[in-house]
Amino acid sequence: MTNARMTAVTWSLSVVAVSALLAGCSGEISVGNSDPKLSADKLATTVSEKLAATTGRPKPDVTCPDDLVGKVGNTTRCTLTANDGSTLGVTVKVSSVDGSKVNFDIKADDTASPAAN
């Protein structure tokens, strides 16, 4: 029982730290076509790299199910999965587009979902 509580406390503290770090994180990607769009895979890689650079920790497992069209205000949802299987939702929002360069902000959810049993 104590071990389960410690895991929950540790995860809660980690989520707060990750959320605080991601809230101010942003990124940019240049794409080589006339219709700026970031593939889901490229977006997930970039979000993971930005998080690792911000925290100084290894790149986390991030998946994004949809491409992100480079139009200001467009959003997509990605998921960060921790080693214990718990997940944290991440919103990616296009902040500006300069030609083929798509700039975006990253915001993590305030709470994580525990791992499935």
C-alpha positions in Angstrom: 0.0 0.0 0.0 2.8 2.4 0.9 4.6 1.6 -2.3 1.5 2.4 -4.3 1.1 5.7 -2.5 4.8 6.6 -3.2 4.4 5.8 -6.8 1.3 8.0 -7.1 3.1 10.9 -5.2 6.2 10.5 -7.3 4.1 10.5 -10.5 2.1 13.5 -9.4 5.3 15.5 -8.7 6.7 14.4 -12.1 3.5 15.5 -13.9 3.6 18.9 -12.2 7.3 19.4 -13.2 6.7 18.2 -16.8 3.6 20.4 -17.1 5.5 23.5 -15.9 8.3 22.8 -18.3 6.0 22.2 -21.3 3.8 25.1 -20.7 6.5 27.5 -22.0 8.0 25.2 -24.6 7.7 26.0 -28.3 9.2 24.6 -31.4 9.4 25.2 -35.1 9.8 23.1 -38.2 10.5 24.0 -41.8 8.7 21.8 -44.4 9.6 21.7 -48.0 6.2 22.1 -49.8 3.8 24.9 -50.5 1.2 23.6 -48.1 2.9 23.7 -44.7 2.0 20.6 -42.8 3.9 18.7 -40.2 3.6 14.9 -40.3 2.4 13.3 -37.1 5.7 11.4 -36.8 7.9 14.5 -37.3 5.7 16.4 -34.8 6.1 13.7 -32.2 9.8 13.6 -32.7 10.1 17.4 -32.3 7.9 17.5 -29.2 10.0 14.7 -27.7 13.3 16.5 -28.5 12.0 19.9 -27.1 11.0 18.2 -23.9 14.3 16.4 -23.5 16.2 19.7 -24.2 14.0 21.5 -21.6 14.4 18.9 -18.9 17.9 17.6 -19.6 16.5 14.1 -19.5 16.2 11.4 -22.2 13.6 11.9 -24.9 10.2 10.6 -23.8 7.9 8.5 -25.8 5.5 10.9 -27.6 2.9 10.0 -30.2 0.8 12.3 -32.3 -2.1 10.7 -34.2 -2.7 13.5 -36.6 -0.6 15.8 -38.9 -0.5 19.5 -37.9 -1.6 21.9 -40.7 0.4 25.1 -40.6 -2.4 27.5 -40.0 -2.3 29.9 -37.0 -4.6 28.5 -34.2 -4.7 24.9 -35.5 -4.2 22.4 -32.7 -3.6 18.7 -32.4 -3.3 16.4 -29.3 -0.3 14.2 -28.6 0.4 11.7 -25.8 3.4 11.4 -23.7 3.8 7.9 -22.2 5.9 7.4 -19.1 8.0 4.2 -18.5 5.3 3.0 -16.0 2.6 3.2 -18.7 0.9 6.3 -17.4 0.1 9.0 -20.0 0.0 12.8 -20.2 -1.9 14.6 -22.9 -0.1 17.4 -24.7 -1.7 20.1 -26.9 0.3 21.5 -29.8 -0.9 24.8 -31.2 0.4 26.6 -34.3 1.5 30.1 -33.2 2.8 31.4 -36.5 3.7 30.4 -40.0 6.5 32.0 -42.0 6.5 30.5 -45.5 7.2 26.8 -45.0 8.2 27.3 -41.3 5.6 26.3 -38.8 6.0 27.6 -35.3 4.1 26.0 -32.4 3.6 26.0 -28.7 3.4 23.0 -26.5 1.1 22.7 -23.4 0.8 19.6 -21.2 -2.3 18.7 -19.4 -2.4 19.4 -15.6 -3.1 15.8 -14.7 -1.9 12.4 -16.0 -3.8 9.2 -16.6 -2.5 6.2 -14.6 -1.3 3.1 -16.4 -3.9 0.5 -17.2 -3.8 -2.4 -14.8 
